[in-house]
Amino acid sequence: MTIRELYNEAAKDGHYSLCLLIEFLAAEKRVITPNDDASVLDYYFQPRFHRKMNEYLAAYEQKRARQAAATREVKA
């Protein structure tokens, strides 16, 4: 299964955190691509990364919210 397929399934099934992780790794860090095998995510699921990855994802989620708010202001 590719990252793209996994992302589509996660979005369809409502797995917000997995979608956020994929978006963060693909768009922000640019360490994965949609055509990569989904097994590349195994590295990021290691217990030693959980705490820091949660911090990264929380910050990324806030950044996305700020960008969305700025976009809405421009359109208004």
C-alpha positions as CSV (number, residue, x, y, z in Angstrom):
1,M,0.0,0.0,0.0
2,T,1.3,3.5,-0.8
3,I,1.2,6.5,1.4
4,R,-1.5,8.0,-1.0
5,E,-3.7,4.9,-0.5
6,L,-3.2,4.9,3.2
7,Y,-4.0,8.6,3.4
8,N,-7.2,8.2,1.4
9,E,-8.3,5.3,3.6
10,A,-7.4,7.2,6.8
11,A,-9.4,10.2,5.6
12,K,-12.4,8.1,4.6
13,D,-12.4,6.3,8.0
14,G,-11.9,9.5,10.0
15,H,-8.4,8.8,11.3
16,Y,-7.5,12.5,11.7
17,S,-4.2,11.9,13.5
18,L,-2.8,9.6,10.8
19,C,-3.8,12.1,8.1
20,L,-2.1,14.9,10.1
21,L,1.1,12.8,10.5
22,I,1.2,12.0,6.8
23,E,0.6,15.7,5.8
24,F,3.3,16.8,8.3
25,L,5.9,14.4,7.0
26,A,5.0,15.0,3.3
27,A,4.4,18.8,3.2
28,E,6.3,20.2,6.2
29,K,9.3,17.9,6.5
30,R,9.3,16.5,3.0
31,V,10.7,13.1,4.1
32,I,7.9,11.0,2.4
33,T,6.1,11.1,-0.9
34,P,2.7,9.9,-1.9
35,N,4.2,7.1,-3.9
36,D,6.3,5.7,-1.1
37,D,5.4,2.4,0.5
38,A,3.3,2.9,3.7
39,S,5.9,0.9,5.6
40,V,8.2,4.0,5.7
41,L,5.9,5.3,8.4
42,D,7.0,2.5,10.7
43,Y,10.1,4.4,11.6
44,Y,8.0,7.4,12.9
45,F,5.8,5.1,15.0
46,Q,8.7,4.0,17.2
47,P,7.9,4.5,20.9
48,R,11.1,6.7,21.3
49,F,9.5,9.3,18.9
50,H,6.0,9.5,20.4
51,R,6.5,12.4,22.7
52,K,8.4,14.6,20.3
53,M,6.2,13.7,17.3
54,N,3.1,14.7,19.3
55,E,4.8,18.1,20.0
56,Y,5.6,18.5,16.3
57,L,2.1,17.6,15.2
58,A,0.4,19.9,17.8
59,A,2.6,22.8,16.5
60,Y,1.9,21.9,12.9
61,E,-1.9,21.7,13.6
62,Q,-1.8,25.2,15.1
63,K,0.2,26.5,12.1
64,R,-2.4,25.1,9.7
65,A,-5.2,26.7,11.7
66,R,-3.5,30.1,11.6
67,Q,-3.0,29.7,7.8
68,A,-6.6,28.8,7.3
69,A,-7.7,31.7,9.4
70,A,-5.5,34.1,7.4
71,T,-6.9,32.7,4.2
72,R,-10.5,33.2,5.4
73,E,-9.6,36.8,6.3
74,V,-8.2,37.5,2.9
75,K,-11.4,36.1,1.2
76,A,-13.7,38.2,3.4
